Amino acid sequence: MAAASCGKGYGRASGAGTIINAIATLRGAAFGIELWTEAEVELGADLKVIRGEIVHGGEDEPPGDTRLIERCVELVLRKFDVPLGAYVKTRSEIPIGSGLKSSSAAANATVAATLNAIGAEVNTRAGALEAIEIGVDAALEVGVSITGAFDDACASALGGIVITNNEKRVLMQRVEKDAAVLIFVPRARAFTADTNVLRSKVIAPWIGRAHEWALEGRFDEAMTLNGFLYCAALGFDPEPMLRALECGVAGVSLSGTGPSFVAVLNEHEELEARVREAWQSMELEGAILKRRIQNAPSFYW
């Protein structure tokens, strides 16, 4: 990556759903979802500091913490030795604290926008991974992530299904999948930084097996085992998973550290209708969304 000029820049990145939550073993897997965060960055010598603003897509969202997006801009400018202030603004349709990777999407979109503002091109996979790591570093530094969420960041920025070693920051596999996803988003929120890590470590041997299944392409089985294990470890009711499985869904999981659930659908309208009806019959507060797995990268190579 090389910088050319300064000005305004734009970027966007998607949310993601969980196949393997990496907290237990530091190895994860996730898939991009067509829920988007957009970022706009303006640089200028007259801007003395880096200031951020978060514009929410929903009225029920809590006030946004701008430290992550501000840190992303700061790290990009430091990397390219650009001594300017900046204003960064993000807009998102991803619910905060839902387990749908709002932080990874915000970081990736902001990094992409800042690179765009300084004229830095990302035209190789290695360059894309380097850009992703900037957001991972920022997430760790400001404390919004336990592991840095390299798996979620890769799914958000690269699209498709990704399998990673978060400890070594290695992208082990990336494959594309054309499928619809039904998402149950409870009104309640659960933030990753508040997760009980010790309880998650207890289930590590079985999560390790699920990660092996993912590497073998057994994504439905892997995410379903992951979901039941993390529901048990983190105290979530697995009933939404059981209802989806009863309807014929092959792969369903708690997403991230909750509280959302994601179910991958076969191309069958009756299956979607059955799962919707089953989840609605639980009379829980929240929303049911239908999106697709998204396979397009935010950084091109």
Helices and strands as residue ranges (DSSP letters): E 8-20, E 27-44, E 50-56, H 67-79, E 85-92, H 102-117, H 125-142, H 150-158, E 161-165, E 170-175, E 180-186, G 192-194, H 197-202, H 204-215, H 219-234, H 239-246, E 251-254, E 261-265, H 269-280, E 286-292
